[in-house]
Amino acid sequence: MESSQRISAVGIPWYRRDDYERIRAVMVDGQRLPPTFGAWLKAAQQLIEQLHRQGAVAVKAHIDPDAFVGWCGARGLNVDADARQQFAAAVARGEYREGRA
């Protein structure tokens, strides 16, 4: 298959409504996240639409706030945007399954 025909999978950090306030609280850069779940969801859906237009598949990487802190600690990572992206990329590659860090 030629590289122009490959479909890329892009991991997107994904949050549950009930976890959103806790997510913002545990993240070192939580103030950089949209102030409400609704605002974050709207931006995330726009990103997914953009990725689809570019021919990519968006993979939702559900982040549990407490499990994520542990995941970061086990890897020596700050609990921040870089770690969220690393986690999402690992999910997209199939290296992480929910319930298992």
C-alpha positions in Angstrom: 0.0 0.0 0.0 1.4 3.4 -0.9 1.9 5.9 1.9 -0.7 8.2 0.3 -3.3 5.5 0.8 -2.5 4.8 4.4 -5.1 5.8 7.0 -3.6 7.4 10.0 -5.1 7.0 13.5 -4.7 10.0 15.7 -5.3 9.6 19.5 -7.4 12.4 21.0 -7.4 12.8 24.8 -11.1 12.3 25.8 -12.9 13.1 29.0 -16.2 12.1 30.5 -18.5 14.9 31.7 -18.5 13.6 35.3 -14.6 13.6 35.3 -14.0 17.0 33.7 -13.6 19.1 36.8 -11.3 16.6 38.4 -9.3 16.4 35.1 -8.8 20.1 35.2 -7.8 19.9 38.9 -5.2 17.1 38.6 -3.5 18.5 35.4 -0.5 20.7 36.0 -1.8 22.8 33.1 -5.5 22.4 33.8 -6.1 26.1 33.4 -5.2 25.7 29.7 -8.2 23.3 29.2 -11.5 25.0 28.3 -13.4 26.1 31.5 -16.4 23.8 30.9 -17.0 20.3 29.6 -19.3 21.7 27.0 -16.7 24.1 25.6 -14.1 21.3 25.6 -16.5 18.9 23.9 -17.3 21.4 21.1 -13.6 22.0 20.4 -12.9 18.2 20.5 -15.7 17.5 18.0 -14.4 20.2 15.7 -10.9 18.5 15.9 -12.4 15.1 15.0 -14.3 16.6 12.0 -11.0 18.3 10.9 -9.1 15.0 11.2 -11.8 13.2 9.2 -11.6 15.8 6.4 -7.9 15.1 6.3 -8.5 11.4 6.0 -7.4 10.4 9.5 -9.3 8.3 12.0 -9.7 9.9 15.5 -9.3 7.4 18.3 -10.8 8.6 21.6 -8.4 8.0 24.4 -10.6 8.1 27.6 -8.6 9.6 30.5 -9.6 8.7 34.0 -8.1 11.4 36.2 -6.8 9.2 39.0 -5.6 6.4 36.7 -3.9 9.0 34.5 -1.9 10.4 37.4 -0.6 6.9 38.1 0.1 6.3 34.4 2.2 9.5 34.3 4.0 8.7 37.6 5.0 5.2 36.3 6.6 6.9 33.3 8.2 9.8 35.1 5.9 12.3 33.2 4.3 15.5 34.3 0.5 15.4 34.4 0.2 17.8 31.5 -0.6 18.3 27.8 2.5 16.4 26.7 1.5 13.4 28.8 -2.1 13.6 27.5 -0.8 13.4 23.9 1.6 10.5 24.7 -1.3 8.6 26.3 -3.6 9.3 23.4 -0.9 8.2 20.9 -0.4 5.0 22.9 -4.2 4.3 22.8 -4.2 5.0 19.0 -1.4 2.5 18.6 -3.3 -0.1 20.6 -0.7 -0.1 23.4 -3.2 0.8 26.1 -6.5 -0.7 27.0 -8.9 0.9 29.4 -8.6 -0.6 32.8 -4.9 -1.4 32.3 -2.1 1.2 32.6 
